Amino acid sequence: MLAQEIVDKFWPEGRLNETFLSKQTNYLLAAYVDDAFAGFLYAFELDRLEQERPMMFFYSIDVLEKYRRQGIGKRLIEELNRICAQRNVSKMYVLTDEANTAALKLYQSTGGKRVMPDNVLFVYKEFADEG
């Protein structure tokens, strides 16, 4: 069962639904220290048109402040890397920005390679449910 701490802190008002958790291509990893919730990571396995093997979109990671700088983020990423190898994923990617120096250090220390220094993110409006 998913830790209630994750739901309460990161998805208030029940926004984390069973649909997310029921999809075999969605991943939610939780870290604990001495039975206390310490952090989480979530990611999405994405099918590709141009190749048979999927890619992993590593969407978010968060380690509670009192557990930071103890290797928990690294272990979560290592576990996602293990899942990628097991699932025959071609590669994994994650987005961040220059201001997030902690994320830059974490991703570099876990084998992430910055491939395009000029990435630009565009966000479209939320689309209303038409049905």
Sequence and secondary structure as in RCSB ss.txt:
>XXXX:A:sequence
MLAQEIVDKFWPEGRLNETFLSKQTNYLLAAYVDDAFAGFLYAFELDRLEQERPMMFFYSIDVLEKYRRQGIGKR
LIEELNRICAQRNVSKMYVLTDEANTAALKLYQSTGGKRVMPDNVLFVYKEFADEG
>XXXX:A:secstr
   HHHHHHHSGGGTS HHHHH TTEEEEEEEETTEEEEEEEEEEE  SS SS EEEEEEEEE GGGTTSSHHHH
HHHHHHHHHHHTT S EE    TT HHHHHHHHHTT     TT             
